[in-house]
Amino acid sequence: MKSKFVYKLLVLAKYLYILICISIPIVFIYESYQGDDVDFMIYIRAFIIFSILGVLAQYSMSNFFGKEK
């Protein structure tokens, strides 16, 4: 029961990470076309942070499957 819940949480985190990493460049492009003052470093930092979180999520998912076998 607990392992299924943890698995679903990890899968949800993975898809949320993918969605956020796709949306960051889209939001940047949209704001730059609107003529707003875009601070590019905010998007670079956000992408780096979410990339690190994605690597950690993949690492924890691989550890989870390694312990199940």
N, C-alpha and C positions, 0 to 999 in steps of 0.2 A: 504494500500500500504506500509506504513512504517513498520507496524507490520510483514508483510511477509518478508520484507528485513531483519529485525532484527532477525526473526526466522531462516532464511537461514544462516545468519552470525553466530548465536549460534550453529547451527548444524554443520557448517563448522569448527568452533573452536573445537567442541567436537571430530570430526573425526581427525582433525589435532593433537589434544592432544593425542589421542589413538595411532596414527601413530608414534609420537615422542617417547612416552613411550615404544613402542615395539622396536623401532630402537636403543634406547640407549644401552640396554644389547647386542643386536646383534653386534653393532659397537665395544663394549668393548671386546666381545669374539673374533671377527675378528682380532682386533689389538693385542690381547694377543697371538693369534696363529701365527701372523706374526713375533713375536719376538721384536716388538717395545717396547720402554720404556713407559708403560702405567701408567698414574697417576690415580689411582682408585678414588681418592677424587673428581676429576672433574666430573666423571660420577655419583657419589653419589649426589653431589650438583645439577647437571642438573636434575636428577630424582626427587629430593626434590622440586626444583623450578617448574618443570612441573606438579608435583602432586598438589602443591598449586594452580597453575593456573587452573588445571582441576577441583578442588573443587570449585574455584570461578566461573568457567564457568557453572558448574552444579547448583550452587546457583543462578546465574543470570538467568539461563534457567527456574528453578522452580519458581522464582519470576515473570518472564515474563508470564508463563502459569497461575500463580495465579491471575495476574492482568487482563488477558484476560477473565476469567470466571466471 
